[in-house]
Amino acid sequence: MNVRAAAAHFWARSDRPGVKAFLLSLFALGIALILALYSGAAAELGNVPLAAVSALGALALAGWVAVTLVPTLAKRTPLRWLGYKIEYRITREGWVYIFGTLLIALAAINTGNNLLFLILACLISIILMSGILSSISLSGVALRLALPEHIFAGQTVRAVVHLYNEKLTLPSFSLRVEAATKKGAPPAAMLDTPVYFPYLRRQDHLEQGLPLTFPRRGLHRQETFRIVTRFPFGFLQKSRLLNLQTEALVYPSVENSVELQELLPSIDGALESLATGRGQDLYALRDYVPTDSERHVHWKASARFGSLMVREFSREDDFRVLLVLDPRRDPLEPEKGKGAADSERFERAVDLCAALAWHFYERNSRFEFRSAGIELPLRPAEENIFSTLRFLATVQPVPFDPEHSLIQDLAAAPDRFKLIVTSQPHGSIPASLWSSSYVVFIDDAEK
């Protein structure tokens, strides 16, 4: 009963067309063998025509199997590992073992002792078995690295390494997955800490999570990974390279920094003084927070509850803002020896712009976003936030131009409240924008 159940389980999990092709090929080759043996017997008895017909029949069956069934089986058989390029190096323990084997070899040659020759054969066979077993352990193994959809610079995220054993019969042992870097090249963009898998069963997969932190924004690429093993004895370290072409788009940091907290009250005050058409429908009362305007304090409710209460208005009262990143950078800065400082200011401007966009998203506000090459319309923040962050992840500065088309377009819309973040010094923003804008200068924000 157990044998029958095991056979049924194997048949359910097996590749049925492949099994049928394999059994058919065995049957056809068996008949071809019988015909070949019959042909030899007929030739011994002197029946040449019968021997020739039998031989031709055997060759025809063998050729039919080679042309039709063998390619089908080859496509379904996971033997791609035969063409893998495997690198190896001898470990320190391996060199010690080889040195000891050489000493035994010299002693066996000098003395002619059969026992020493037997020991030498065992030592050499262990080296050969080590190489074979480590190659089998590396073969038929596939890798996949899964990353979160949204990644922010400086924040730790959880990546998952998936390892698959595609071999039909044999497991794999002692596998280490790591990023492959060339000598003298920059450090790995991801998976800088190796991940160890002690045992991986046949036709199975394991996954292991690990923390990853990307220190800066941008598109991070890791093209090559390496699977390493020292199984079974540690004499050889074999590795196989895998080209996965993994990419991670890292957004700028949106941390609630001190400078952002210092800017928010000023921004809210400027918006309230410049924005028009705000609704007056009361929605609810809530506790006062430092960023709230005194205009919204409900004094009667505050007296009744014994603490400051502010009025919350309906959706139409949520403020609307045009968030702008000024991408201009003075092209003469590198010539003045301030290229690094200028790049740092631009990165700070990008981070602050991303933090402001995230602040609007958390407040469930409506905002537009503009910069060089992008113009997002006024929509709820949850619809604009990730398009904004994707742009800010890869944005690069453009040469400074006082008559930049972005600046001209902003000046032509005085009816909109504009929140402009720039890494340029004072005087870079035209005076026509000051009446309807709040400009954040990075040099001022860092003080």
Buried (B, 14 or more C-beta within 10 A) or exposed (E): EEEEEEEEEEEEEEEEEBEEBBEBBEEBBEBBEBBBEBBEEBBEEEBEEBBEBBBEBBBEBBEBBEEEBEEBEEEEEEEEBEEBEBEBEBBEEBEEBBEEBEEBBEBBEEEEEEEBBEBBEEBEEBBEEBBEBBBBBBBBBBBBBEBEEBBBBBBEBEBBBBBBBBBEEBBBBBBBBBBBBEEEEEEBBBBBEEBEBEEBEEBBBBEEEBEBBBEEBBEBEBBBBBBBBBBBBBBBBBBBBBEBEBEBBBBBBBBEBEBBEEBBEEBBBBBBEBBEEEEEEEBEBEEBEEEBBEEBBBEEBBEEEEEBBBBBBEEEBBBBBBBBBBBBBBEEBEEEEBBEEBBBBBBBBBBBBBBBBBBBBEEEBBBBBBBBEBEBEEBBBEEBBBBBBBBBBEBEBBEBEEEBEBBEEBBEEEEBBBBBBBBBEEEBBBEBBEEBBBBBBBEEBEE
